[in-house]
Every structure is written in C-alpha cells, then in structure tokens.
Amino acid sequence: MTLSHKIRLIIILIVTIFLAGCATQAPHFRLDSSLQKDVRTFSGVEYVPLVRLCDVYGLDYKWDSFIKTVTIQKKSNCIVLRSGSDRILVNGVEKKLCRPIILSAGAVFIPTSFAKNMLGLIIGAAPSAKVPEISPVKKFTIDTIVLDPGHGGKDPGAIGRKIGLREKDLTLALAKRIKSILQESGIKVIMTRENDAFISLPKRAEIANRNEADLFVSVHINASRARSMRGFECYYLSNATDDNARAIEAFENASLKMQEGAEIEHSEGLDKTLWDMNLSENRLESAELASYICDSVNSSLVTRSRGVKSARFYVLKYTHMPSVLIETAYISNKYEEMELKGSKFLDRIADAVAEGILKYKKEYEYTEGFTKT
C-alpha cells in the first residue's frame, strides 16, 4: 500500500469517527415548514430559534440565565442544552451535536440538525420511521434525604447576643427532629454529622453525592447585624439578590477557611459543561422544594416566613441533587433567641419543615418530576 493510500484511509477513518460522534441516533425529522421563515445562518450553519422550535413541536422549556442552560421537556422526557456547547444530555445521557448552541441578541438558537436528528428521542418518530430504544428514564421517587446540620466542632456558627446560644447546637437538635419525622414516613435519612463534630463543606457535599441522595437539606440558624431581623428563610443556589443574602452567604461559606486543604471531588468523567447542565435541572427543582418548605412554615404560624431566597452557598453548588439551605429564625434577635431556647419552638419548626419536604415529595412523585401537564 502506497503512502498516499494510507493517508487517504486515515482521512476516511477520521471523518467516519467524527460523523459517528454527532447526534444521529434518533428518528429523523423533517423540519416543520412553518419554521423555514425563522431559520438564520451563523458561520454557514442553519439555526432556528428555541422558542419557535418548542412552540411548533409543543415542548416545554426553561431557560436558566444563571448558567446559560436550557431544559426542554415533553412529558417525562428531558433534553438539557448549554449555550456555546455542542454536548447535550438526553434523559441524563450525554450526546454530541455537530454544532454548538448559540445565544444571539438574547435569544437561544438551535442548529436545525438538532430538530432533524434529536427531537425524536423525546417526542417520538414519524409514523414511517423505525424508533430505536431510548435510554430508561430516571425513576421519579424520593427515598433518601441527607440532612446537614450546619457548623459543628471548632466552628460554632452564630452566637446569640442575649443568652449565648450557639448555632451549631441548635442546628443539630433541629436536624434530629426533622430526621425523626421523615423516618416515620418511610424515608431513609442520612446526617452529615450526628454529634458536635467539625465537617468541612466539601465533605458535606461528598456525603450527599456518595450516598446518591434524592434531596439535600442544610439546616442553619440565621443572624444579622440588624437586631430587629427575624423570621424563616429558605435558599436555593443562584446569585444573591440583596445585601442580607450576600452577608449570610459570606458567613456560611466562611468555614471553608477552617478546613485542612480538602477539595470537593466532582463526579469522575463529568466535565464542567455537563456539571452545569445537571446543576440547571437541580436548581429548578431546588426552587420548588424551597417554595414548599416556606409555604409550610408560613401556614404553621410558628414564625413568619421571609420567603424563598437565593445565594451561592458552597454546599448547594457542589451537591448533585436538588438542594436547599434553611435559615431558621434569627439568633441575633433577642426574642427569637429566647424562642430557640425552648424545645416547643424547635418541635414546631421541625414539623413545618418536614411537612414541606413531604408535600414536595408527594407532588414530585405524582407528577414525575413536575413534568405532567
């Protein structure tokens, strides 16, 4: 075989591998004719606006501006795409597009080849097409919850101004109460700490990830320089939207300085793009969970709910499942510190938080991940 023949074979092999890597496993779709007027060309490649694509094919979508990721859903099937990336997740399975997603003038554009080659994975094939087997959709059940009592050991957390209560003691007592209630409902509950021990923030996230928890709930007691501040808050991961949230974020993340060089271990083989895609789906569910918990606390009348808030808490960012962080009352408020001293107040808070979690679980499982319409 001559050198030129060898080079030609190598080129053919490379092209074959490239084409095989592109997403062509789904039933082939012919782009709906009504979309032709919306097609735009970027660098010689045809794209169609995401909004129009979803309207034509009857798909639900959610755009996460925090990490520039979009989730497309049809019943229990889901595709996650990220602006600037040519990789997507189809029902949790990584696949590769021939061209990346584009964000232009505030609008998301999808390669037309995506509609032709990938939509069949979630909305079915044309009648004449042969439908291949789709990877099994995840089971929508909540069986395991990790409760994370904040602080501990050398990290006391916030300390009350009137009688000197310590946050680390209160979070452990409250978490144990929530655990007992959830276990009575048949849920497996894992605690990141069962006693007065210092657990680093990376270790807390690692415990939840290693046990493949369905939910992660970090338990804290609030504090503020403004002594009049009081009430209950529940956070999910996003940018802090006010000065108080930014101050709490800084305080709760401060224990990173106390750890001894520990680093978070991301899932093997999961790069930043796929990490952010998973994070997008989890954040939407986290916001739902936070809302259920706050509504339950508000209904209990045990304390005033200050509502759902967002911040970049370390333990929320590095857990692989829907995660929230609750801030139960303000230890810096002399009246709420006195209430926190009594077991009755902690019991009522635990009841309300657990009730919110259980209501979320019931709705999540009934709607298969909030995807039924």
N, C-alpha and C positions, 0 to 999 in steps of 0.2 A: 504494500500500500504506500503510495507516494505521500510526501509531506502535505501537499495541497489537499489530498483526500482526507487525511487525518484532521486537518484544520476544519474542513467542511463538516465532518461528522461531529466534531466538538461543538461547532456553532449550532448545528441542528439539535444536539442534546441539550445545550443551554436554553435555546428557545422553547423546547418541549417542556423542560422543567419550569420555566417562567410561566408558560401558559397554564400548566397544571396547578401552579400556585395561586392563580387567580380564581375568584369565586365563580365557578361554573358548574357546581354540583346540583343546583336547584332546577326545577322545571323552568323551561324557557318561556318568558313572557314577551308578547309584542306590546311595545309601549302604546298606551291608550292614545288614540288620535287626538283627543282633546288637549293633550299635553304638548303637542308639537309647537303650538304658538308660544309656549313658555320656555322652550329649550334655549339655553345660552351656551356659547362656546368659550372655554377657557383653555388657552395654550393648545388649541386644536382639538380639544376633547369636549363632547357634548354633555351638558349638565342640565338638571331640571330642579326647580325649587322644591324643597322638602314639603312646604305647606301644601303646594298644589298636588304633589305626589300622594300625600296622605289623604287629601280631600277626594281625589279620584278613586282611590282604592279602599276608602272607608277605614283608614288606620288611625289609631290614637297615637299621639306623640307628645313628649315633654322635653323641652329644651332646658338644660342645666347650664346657665351662664357662668356659674362658679368655675367649672372645669371644661366648658365648651363641649358638652356631650349631649347627644340627643338619644332618647329612648323611644322606639317605635313598637307599638303593641297591637296585637289582634287576638282577642280572647286571652288564652294563657300563653301565647307565643310572643317572643320578645327579641328585638334586634337593637343593639346598642352601637352607636357610631360616634366618633370623635372628630371634630374639626381638625383638618390637617393630617389626619391619619388614614392609611389605606387598610387598616385592620379593623374588624368588627367582631362583635360577639353575637352569635345566633343561639338563643336559649342557653347561654353560658359557654358555648363552644366557639373558639377562635376561628375566624375565616379571614381570607385576604381578598381585597378588591384590586382591580387592575389600576385604579386611580384613586387618589385620596379625596376625602370630603373637603368642601371649600366653604368658607364663610366670607361673603362679599356684601358690603353695604348693609350689614346687619342681618342678612338673610342666609340660610343654610342651603347649599346646593349639593345635590347628589348626582354622581355620574349616571347617565341613562343606562349604562351597562348594569348598574345595580338593580334597577327595576326589571331588566330583562333576565338577569341571571340569579337574583337572590330573593325577590319577593315571594316566589313560590314556596319558600321554606316556611313562611308564616301565614300565607293566605290561600295556599293550595294551587294546583296546576290547572291549566286549561283542560277541558274535557278530554281532548285527544292526547294529552301528554301523559307520559308514564311518571308517576310520583314515586320518588325514592323514599326510603325510610328516613325519618327525621330523628335526630338525637333525642332521647327521652327528656321531656320537660321536667324541671325540678318539682319535687313534691312540696306542696304548699301547706306545711304543718309547722307548728311551733312547739317543739318538745323540750328544748334545752335553753335555759337562760343563764347568763353569767351576771351576777350582781357584784358590783365593785365598790366596796366601802372606801371612800376617799381617805387619803393620808394614812397615818399609822407609824408606829415606832418613833424614829428620830424626827419625823415630820408631824407635828401636832395639828397642822392646819390652822384655821382661825381660832382665836381665843376670845371668849366673852368678856365684855368690859365690866359687867356688874358682879358676877359671881365666879368668873373664871372657867366656865365650861370649855372643854376642848372639842374641836370639830371631830378629831379622829375617834373619840369615844362615842360621840353621837351617831356618826355615820355607820359604825359597826353595829350599834344597838338597833338602828333603824333598818339596816340591811337584813339583819337576822329576823326581824319581824316580818318584813316583806317575803323573805325566803320561806318562812313557815306557812304563810297564806298561799303562796304559789304552789308549794309542795302538796298542800291539801287538795289542789285542783289537778294533781297528777303530772305536774311539770317537774322536770329534773332541773335543779338549781345548783350552780357552782359558784362559790365565793372566791374572789381573788385573794382574800385574807379572812381568816376565822378568828384572829386574835390581834393583839397590839403589835403588829409586825410592819416593818417598812418594806413596801413592794414598789419597785420602780415603775414608772409609767410604761416603758416598753414591755416589762414583764407582765403587766396587767393586760395589755393588748394581746400579748403572746398567749396568755392563758385562755382568753376567749377564742382566739384563732385555732389553737391546738385542739380544743375541745369541740370545734365546729359548732359553736353556739348559734342559735337562731336569732337571739336578741342579746344586746349588751346594755346594761343599765348601771351607770356610775352614780353613786349616792354621795351628795355633799350637803354641807350647811353653809348658807350664804353669809357674807359680811360686806360692810361698806363703811366708808368714812362718814357718810351721811347717816347719822344715828336714827333718823326717822324712817329710813327704808325698812320695809317689812313685806312679807308675802312669799309665795312659792313661784319658782320659775323652772322651766324645762327647756334644755338646749339641744339642738342638733347641729351638725357640722356645716358651717358656712362662715362668711366674713361677719365679724361683729358689727352690729348696726348702731350702737350707741356707746357713749363713754363708760357707762356702768358695765356693759357686757365686755368691753375691752379690758377693764380693770379686773374683772372676775377671770377672764381668760388668762391674763398675765399671772394672776395669783395661783390658779390651779395648775398652770404649766411650770411654775417655779420649782417644783420638786425634781425636775429634770437635772437641776444643778446638784442635787444630793446623791444622785446615783453614781455608781462606780464604773463609768465607761461602758455601760450596757447600751446596746443598739438594737433597734427593732429589726426583726428578721421578716422580710417580706416573703410572700409565697415563692417557692422556687419556680423559675420559669415564667413568672408573672412580671412583665416589664412595666414601666411607668404608664404607658398608654393603656394597657389592659387593667392596671390597678385603678386608674382614673375612671375607666368605663364601669367597673364594678362599683366604685365609690359613688358614681352618679345614681345608679339604681338604688343603692342602700340609703342614700341621702333622702330620696323621695319617701321611702318607707319610714325612715327615721323621723321625718317631719310629721308623718301621720301618727306614729307612736307618741311623739311629744304632745300632739294635739289631744289624743285620747286621755293621756295622763293628766294634762292641765284641766280638761273638761271635768274629769272625775274629781279632782281636788276642789275645783270651783263648786261643784254640786254638793260636796261633803260639808261645806261651810266651816271646815276646821280652820281654814285660813284663806286669805284672798290670793287667787292665782293672778300673777302678773303676766301670764301668757307664755306662748312659745317664743323662744329667742334663739339666736344663732351666735356661734363663736367658733374659733379654730382650736378646740381642745385637742391635745395630743392623743388621748385615749380614744377619741371619736374618729380621728383621722386614720389611725392605724389598725382599726378592727375591721374584719371582713364582712360584718353583718350589720343590719340596722342597729344603730347605737344612739343612745341619748344620755344626757347628764342632768340629773335633777339637783336643784338648789333649794333645800327645804328650810324656809324661814331664815331670818337674819339674826345670827348670834350677836351681832353688833348692836341690835336693838334691845334695850333692857327688858322690854315687855315680852318679846319673843324668846329671849334667853331664859326668862323665868318659865315660860311655857315649855321650852325644850327640856327643862329640868324634870318635868313630870312625865311619867310613863303613859298617862292617858293621851297626851298630845301626840307622842310618838306612835302610839297604837292607832290613832285615828288617821294620821298621815300615812302610815303603812297600809291601812285598809284602803285609803283612797288611791294610792299609787298602784297597789296590786289590782284593784278593780279596773283602773285604766288599762293596765297591761292585759288583763284577761279579756276586756272588751275588744281591745285591738286584736288579740289572738283570735277571738271568735269571728270578727269581721274579716280578718285576713284570710283565714281558712275557708270561710263561706264563699268569699269572692275570688278565691285562688289568687291571692296576692293583689287584691283590688283591681283585677283586670276584667271582671264580668261587667257587662253593661245592662 
